[in-house]
Amino acid sequence: MGPTVKSAKRYRDKVQTLGITDARFARIARVDGRTVRRWSSGERKFDGPPEALLDLLLERPELLQLLPD
C-alpha cells in the first residue's frame, strides 16, 4: 500500500469517526471540494495542517459546534 493510499484511509477514517461529510470538512478547512475528493481517493497525500485540524477535532469534538455546517 503506497503513501497516498495510506493517507486516504487515514483521512476517511478520521472524517467517519467525526461523523462529518467531505463537503463539511472542505468548508471547515477552507479548501476546495476537489482537494478533499483527492485526499479521499488517494490521488493527493493527506497530511500537514489539514490533518492536524482533523486530529484537533478528534480530540475536541465539541469544537465542531463552532464551525460552519
Secondary structure as GFF3:
##gff-version 3
##sequence-region A 1 69
A	DSSP	alpha_helix	3	18	.	.	.	ID=ss1
A	DSSP	alpha_helix	22	29	.	.	.	ID=ss2
A	DSSP	alpha_helix	33	41	.	.	.	ID=ss3
A	DSSP	alpha_helix	49	59	.	.	.	ID=ss4
A	DSSP	three_ten_helix	61	66	.	.	.	ID=ss5
###
